[in-house]
Amino acid sequence: MSTSASRALLTDLRGVATPGTHPRRTAQRDRWLRHMTLHTARRGHAPNAAPSPTVIRQKGPSTLRAGTAPPSRPTLLALLVLSAAAGLDAGSVAVLNSALPALGAEFGAAPQALSWAVSGYALAFAGLLLAGGALADRFPRRRVLTAGLLALAAGALPAVAATDFWMVAAGRVLQGAGAAITIPAATALVADLYPAGPARSRALGVFASAQAGSYGAGLVLGGVLTGAAGWRLVFAVQGASALLTALAAVRVLPEGAPDRGRSVDPVGGAALVATVVLLVLGVDLLSHRGAGRLFAVTAVAGAVGAGTLWWRRGGDALFDRALLRIAAVRTSAATAVAFYFCVNGSLFFVPLYLQDVRGMSPAGSGLAVLPVSAAVTVTALLTGRLLERVGARTVLTAGLLLTGAGVAMWCLTDTQSPYWWPVFAGLVVTGIGQGLAFPALTVLGLRGVPQDRQGAASAVTATALQIGSGLGPAVLAGAASVAGPSVLSGQHVAFVAAAGTVVLAGGVVAGVRRAW
């Protein structure tokens, strides 16, 4: 008799009222039925008997139950599709860096105009991440992911057919919006496919590794494609890749169950989007002088006003403020800002050192920083098992401290330093730190979050990373400018500030045990 049949029989017999049955005999019958049910379940060779679940103990307030069987082949295939979708975001940023010089030469665009191809993408991505998270929690997540991938593909069309530079910039804005929809949905689907615990940690390690690897591959592929057939081929390949990934998502991924019971406050939602966009824009303009700095102050003031409006509305404006009451979400977001402040800010100066001080070409300096992507990719693949053994908070602390140590190595550079030391060594150590920190940060940012809020929670961490990414170059460039006329001295000041920030964050993470 199968387990399900035994349970059904037990239920049926208990539901039958037998007149005149003695209470003692009834108790004996119930004990016999319970014994038969447990005996049948333990045998485990009935045709439709399910494997017994194993209790997984993990750090945290609860004990989770998960099956002992390894992930099935369809689940692994779904993880590969989701990793490819996430990799398109990082890859689309990297390939453009290699194509920008050729693009500017064809249209005669000035460097300041060219920067909008990068900034337009970043503004749309950062501004709409929270909206993307809300969509992933309100609608079937596979459909949201597919819509984001199709937007990425559609954004490549104006660039391929561009007759002036601003068509390219418009396409990049659309691609940024598509990426903002894709990333939260992909992260939430990983959480749907893998239960909280070791399986999810390993899956998120693969997920983060794909993003890091795509960035490094994009730098190389962008240069190869541009050199072979021009910069338009870069966007054509990008669009085709997004379209193929969307088709694979439809075939492989589960639908995902949304929570349709919540309404949206459109005014509050618009205020929230404006807050993030103006804040990122203001931070980006801080490094400019003259009118640019005035625009930066105006944008930040506008962000404060829009944020105040959003907060006073109090409705469900694309983002549930109750998430901020979860300590893990708050702490992960604050750590993410400090983490990417250091990473993006310091890596902004490494190519400048290689070009301005050591005389490398732009292409050569781009290849010289590739070891950091390789180190992140390999480390993130291995981090999943490490998360299982020592815990996410310990891994995150180690990652932040290693990142700071790698950046601090660059303070030893001078005009005669060989590439292998300290530049290469610092890139490898920093990459290992990032490979540890990023998956751990993603895991911790989802801890304690209800399943129907996973998309919004992942968007909070991603938005914090974008804010830190914008703050780093702007603030550190200002710090470098006050160090005096020496370029190298200014870069050393920036490296010290970046390393100090992330090491301080690591110390806080190590000390604040109750946050996770």
WOGIHU-V437151 format. One record per residue. N is the residue number from 1. PSI is psi in whole degrees, -180 to 180 (999 if undefined). Layout:
# WOGIHU-V437151
N:PSI
N:PSI
This chain:
# WOGIHU-V437151
1:134
2:164
3:-46
4:-38
5:-39
6:-42
7:-39
8:-43
9:-42
10:-44
11:-44
12:-45
13:-37
14:-26
15:-7
16:126
17:111
18:113
19:139
20:6
21:133
22:140
23:-37
24:-41
25:-36
26:-43
27:-40
28:-41
29:-42
30:-40
31:-40
32:-42
33:-41
34:-40
35:-43
36:-37
37:-46
38:-39
39:-42
40:-40
41:-36
42:-29
43:-42
44:8
45:18
46:151
47:-37
48:25
49:131
50:148
51:143
52:136
53:153
54:135
55:125
56:120
57:129
58:162
59:134
60:180
61:-14
62:162
63:128
64:151
65:134
66:153
67:153
68:-18
69:144
70:164
71:139
72:167
73:-43
74:-36
75:-41
76:-39
77:-40
78:-39
79:-39
80:-41
81:-44
82:-38
83:-39
84:-40
85:-43
86:-35
87:-26
88:-33
89:-54
90:-39
91:-36
92:-28
93:-42
94:-42
95:-31
96:-34
97:-37
98:-26
99:-14
100:-45
101:-44
102:-37
103:-46
104:-36
105:-38
106:-41
107:-3
108:33
109:137
110:159
111:-38
112:-37
113:-41
114:-33
115:-22
116:-20
117:-30
118:-47
119:-38
120:-43
121:-47
122:-40
123:-46
124:-40
125:-51
126:-41
127:-28
128:4
129:-46
130:-37
131:-40
132:-40
133:-39
134:-41
135:-39
136:-23
137:-12
138:-23
139:163
140:127
141:-32
142:-39
143:-40
144:-44
145:-44
146:-40
147:-41
148:-41
149:-39
150:-35
151:-38
152:-43
153:-42
154:-34
155:-21
156:-24
157:-48
158:-33
159:-42
160:-38
161:15
162:137
163:-10
164:170
165:-34
166:-20
167:-38
168:-45
169:-40
170:-41
171:-37
172:-35
173:-44
174:-39
175:-37
176:-40
177:-41
178:-42
179:-36
180:-30
181:-35
182:-48
183:-50
184:-39
185:-42
186:-44
187:-42
188:-36
189:-36
190:-43
191:-33
192:-41
193:-32
194:123
195:155
196:133
197:-158
198:-40
199:-43
200:-38
201:-45
202:-40
203:-42
204:-26
205:-44
206:-41
207:-48
208:-37
209:-38
210:-39
211:-45
212:-43
213:-35
214:-34
215:-47
216:-42
217:-35
218:-38
219:-44
220:-47
221:-39
222:-43
223:-41
224:-47
225:-41
226:-42
227:-30
228:-45
229:10
230:165
231:-23
232:-32
233:-30
234:-48
235:-33
236:-45
237:-38
238:-47
239:-42
240:-39
241:-42
242:-40
243:-44
244:-38
245:-37
246:-43
247:-41
248:-37
249:-41
250:-37
251:-32
252:-38
253:151
254:161
255:-45
256:133
257:117
258:166
259:104
260:8
261:-1
262:141
263:167
264:136
265:104
266:-38
267:-47
268:-37
269:-44
270:-38
271:-38
272:-44
273:-44
274:-37
275:-50
276:-44
277:-47
278:-36
279:-47
280:-40
281:-44
282:-42
283:-40
284:-33
285:-6
286:-32
287:-9
288:161
289:164
290:-126
291:-32
292:-40
293:-34
294:-43
295:-36
296:-46
297:-41
298:-43
299:-42
300:-40
301:-41
302:-37
303:-40
304:-43
305:-45
306:-39
307:-38
308:-42
309:-45
310:-44
311:-39
312:-26
313:-42
314:-4
315:-177
316:78
317:76
318:-14
319:126
320:113
321:-17
322:-23
323:-32
324:-12
325:-13
326:119
327:-38
328:-38
329:-46
330:-48
331:-39
332:-40
333:-45
334:-41
335:-38
336:-39
337:-48
338:-39
339:-52
340:-20
341:-46
342:-49
343:-56
344:-35
345:-44
346:-40
347:-16
348:-33
349:-22
350:-49
351:-34
352:-40
353:-46
354:-33
355:-51
356:-35
357:-42
358:-7
359:22
360:157
361:161
362:-42
363:-41
364:-40
365:-33
366:-43
367:-32
368:-26
369:2
370:-31
371:-29
372:-40
373:-41
374:-42
375:-41
376:-44
377:-51
378:-44
379:-42
380:-34
381:-34
382:-13
383:-29
384:-47
385:-33
386:-38
387:-38
388:-35
389:-44
390:-10
391:148
392:-36
393:-40
394:-42
395:-42
396:-44
397:-46
398:-40
399:-43
400:-42
401:-39
402:-38
403:-45
404:-38
405:-41
406:-41
407:-39
408:-29
409:-32
410:-12
411:-13
412:2
413:150
414:-171
415:-14
416:7
417:133
418:157
419:-40
420:-32
421:124
422:2
423:-57
424:-46
425:-42
426:-38
427:-43
428:-47
429:-42
430:-41
431:-40
432:-43
433:-43
434:-41
435:-28
436:-44
437:-41
438:-49
439:-39
440:-39
441:-39
442:-43
443:-47
444:-32
445:-18
446:-4
447:130
448:6
449:131
450:153
451:-34
452:6
453:11
454:-38
455:-46
456:-39
457:-42
458:-33
459:-32
460:-47
461:-43
462:-39
463:-41
464:-40
465:-40
466:-39
467:-45
468:-37
469:-36
470:-36
471:-38
472:-62
473:-38
474:-50
475:-43
476:-31
477:-39
478:-40
479:-38
480:-32
481:-22
482:1
483:-5
484:-178
485:-18
486:123
487:-44
488:-40
489:-42
490:-41
491:-38
492:-40
493:-43
494:-42
495:-40
496:-45
497:-42
498:-47
499:-42
500:-38
501:-47
502:-32
503:-40
504:-42
505:-40
506:-40
507:-39
508:-44
509:-41
510:-32
511:-28
512:87
513:-32
514:-12
515:-28
516:999
